């Protein structure tokens, strides 16, 4: 009876400690695809980063509800 209790305690301890291990969550290998190009490298901006930033700022300003409300009242 004592051996059975000891074996059960050892098995329970092994199972309890086995639940404490953490599975690795990193991907197995890194992405090996093509490198992304710059958003301003297309035909619209022809590589001009300043022009792209101005267009982006203008587009964002039109999504600003406060700016749209004040321009609608004028």
MOMO-V203866 format. One record per residue. N is the residue number from 1. RES is the residue in three letters. PHI is phi in radians with two decimals (none if undefined). OMEGA is omega as a letter, one per 40 degrees, with the letter a starting at -180 (999 if undefined). BURIAL is I if it has 9 or more other ideal C-beta (glycine too) atoms within 8 Angstrom, else O. Layout:
# MOMO-V203866
{{N;RES;PHI;OMEGA;BURIAL} {N;RES;PHI;OMEGA;BURIAL}}
This chain:
# MOMO-V203866
{{1;UNK;none;a;O} {2;UNK;-1.18;i;O} {3;UNK;-1.18;i;O} {4;UNK;-1.14;i;O} {5;UNK;-1.16;i;O} {6;UNK;-1.14;i;O} {7;UNK;-1.13;i;O} {8;UNK;-1.16;i;O} {9;UNK;-1.15;i;O} {10;UNK;-1.13;i;O} {11;UNK;-1.12;i;O} {12;UNK;-1.15;i;O} {13;UNK;-1.15;i;O} {14;UNK;-1.13;i;O} {15;UNK;-1.17;a;O} {16;UNK;-1.15;i;O} {17;UNK;-1.28;i;O} {18;UNK;-1.16;i;O} {19;UNK;-1.33;a;O} {20;UNK;-1.53;a;O} {21;UNK;-1.31;a;O} {22;UNK;-1.90;i;O} {23;UNK;-1.39;i;O} {24;UNK;-1.11;a;O} {25;UNK;-1.97;i;O} {26;UNK;-1.38;i;O} {27;UNK;-1.18;a;O} {28;UNK;-1.13;i;O} {29;UNK;-2.46;a;O} {30;UNK;-1.42;a;O} {31;UNK;-1.21;a;O} {32;UNK;-2.03;a;O} {33;UNK;-1.44;a;O} {34;UNK;-1.30;i;O} {35;UNK;-1.34;i;O} {36;UNK;-1.23;i;O} {37;UNK;-1.59;a;O} {38;UNK;-1.20;a;O} {39;UNK;-1.17;a;O} {40;UNK;-1.72;a;I} {41;UNK;-1.56;a;O} {42;UNK;-1.38;a;O} {43;UNK;-1.25;a;O} {44;UNK;-1.18;a;O} {45;UNK;-1.89;i;I} {46;UNK;0.90;i;O} {47;UNK;1.44;a;O} {48;UNK;-1.52;a;O} {49;UNK;-1.18;a;I} {50;UNK;-1.11;i;O} {51;UNK;-1.14;i;I} {52;UNK;-1.14;a;I} {53;UNK;-1.15;i;O} {54;UNK;-1.15;i;O} {55;UNK;-1.14;i;I} {56;UNK;-1.16;i;O} {57;UNK;-1.14;i;O} {58;UNK;-1.14;i;O} {59;UNK;-1.16;i;O} {60;UNK;-1.17;i;O} {61;UNK;-1.16;i;O} {62;UNK;-1.30;i;O} {63;UNK;-1.66;i;O} {64;UNK;-1.41;a;O} {65;UNK;-1.13;i;O} {66;UNK;-1.20;i;O} {67;UNK;-1.20;i;I} {68;UNK;-1.18;a;I} {69;UNK;-1.21;a;O} {70;UNK;-1.30;i;O} {71;UNK;-1.33;i;O} {72;UNK;-1.29;a;O} {73;UNK;-1.35;a;O} {74;UNK;-1.23;999;O}}
